[in-house]
């Protein structure tokens, strides 16, 4: 086995959680900081809580709100287009109407 290839082992490494709990374990680091441990994790405590350190839940909620706003805007645009098309159809007579007018104007 080669010498000096493995990291130093700390058999009494201290682990500190964000909730304040501490315990010791073996590690290659002398001190470790964690965000969740068995004393505050929802699986072990039975209490539901959101563990969102990167703001992913807030970002998701913001995306869904923006999406809903865009859908409403798109709906209004499509309705406006439909009403414009309906107005143009009312302004111009159809081919059937034109033929009926021509038939009335021709003396028989």
Secondary structure as UniProt FT lines:
FT   TURN            3..4
FT   STRAND          10..17
FT   TURN            18..19
FT   STRAND          22..27
FT   STRAND          31..34
FT   TURN            38..40
FT   HELIX           42..45
FT   HELIX           56..91
FT   HELIX           95..105
//
